[in-house]
Each structure stands twice: as C-alpha cells, then as structure tokens.
Amino acid sequence: MKRLSDVKVRNKKAGYLFFLVDTFTAGIVLSGTEIKSIRTGKASINEAYCTFFNDELYVRNMHIAEYGFGNRFNHEPRQQRKLLLTKRELKKLQTKVKEKGFTIIPVLLYINEKGLAKLEISLARGKRLFDKRETLKEKDRRREVE
C-alpha cells in the first residue's frame, strides 16, 4: 500500500508552457469521496487552471476520478474546487493576474504528512515558441554535460 506522502500528481507540461514566477501552497476544499480518490492516485491536473470568483480562488478543470466504492454520494469528476490561501496571498495573486500575460496554474497535487490534500500553484507567464525552443536546447546541453 502507498504511504500518504507518496501520492504526488504533477503537471508535467507546466515548466514547458510557462515561466513559473512565484509558487504558493494551498489547501483544497474536498468531499469524502474526492480525498479517497486522490489517496489512490486517481487525479489529473494537466488541463487545470485557477480563477477568482467573489475574491476567492477556485481551481477549475481538475479531474478527480469517481471513487470506486462511492455510491450515490459520489462527486462530479471535473467540478470547481475552492482553494484555501491567506488574504495576503490572495490579494497578491489577484493584483498580478490583472496584469496582462499572467495566469495561475496548478503544478503539484500531494498529500502532506497530516493526510491533507495540498495543491502547489504557481503564478505563471506564458512562453512563446522561441522560448520553448530555448528550454529544449538548455535541456539538451545539460544532458550532454552529464
């Protein structure tokens, strides 16, 4: 059986598609079947993004598979989920997102030592095609050096 700290769901494309400017760790409001499904590792944050609604931050398009033993109380796989951050962090993110070119994307979903689901989100700026090529060249250079 997996230990709780072994559950890590990564957004592998985040570093390739975006410049990650600043990183925050947020809690997530989840139902019982959602956390059980995450603990089994059945979640995906590849297409997920974060938006503000009434001065609260929500993650949208994050897929958490339905729990196998959940009956009629099972959850919707792609519903929006509220993120828990301090007021200072929310204010900082909200002012940055209003600037052109910035967005908030989830980078890592994990279970901490206490058994709580945490989402590492990042303030990001999109890369252009030539930036992506530079990233690939740099990766190749590092591989050759090793």
C-alpha positions, 0 to 999 in steps of 0.5 A: 500500500502507498504511504500518504506522502507518496501520492504526488500528481504533477503537471508535467507540461507546466515548466514547458508552457510557462515561466513559473514566477512565484509558487504558493501552497494551498489547501483544497476544499474536498468531499469524502469521496474526492480525498479517497480518490486522490489517496489512490492516485486517481487525479489529473491536473494537466488541463487545470487552471485557477480563477477568482470568483467573489475574491476567492480562488477556485481551481477549475478543470481538475479531474478527480476520478469517481471513487470506486466504492462511492455510491450515490454520494459520489462527486462530479469528476471535473467540478470547481474546487475552492482553494484555501490561501491567506488574504495576503496571498490572495490579494497578491495573486489577484493584483498580478493576474490583472496584469496582462500575460499572467495566469495561475496554474496548478503544478503539484497535487500531494498529500502532506504528512497530516493526510491533507490534500495540498495543491502547489500553484504557481503564478505563471507567464506564458512562453512563446515558441522561441522560448520553448525552443530555448528550454529544449536546447538548455535541456539538451546541453545539460544532458550532454554535460552529464 
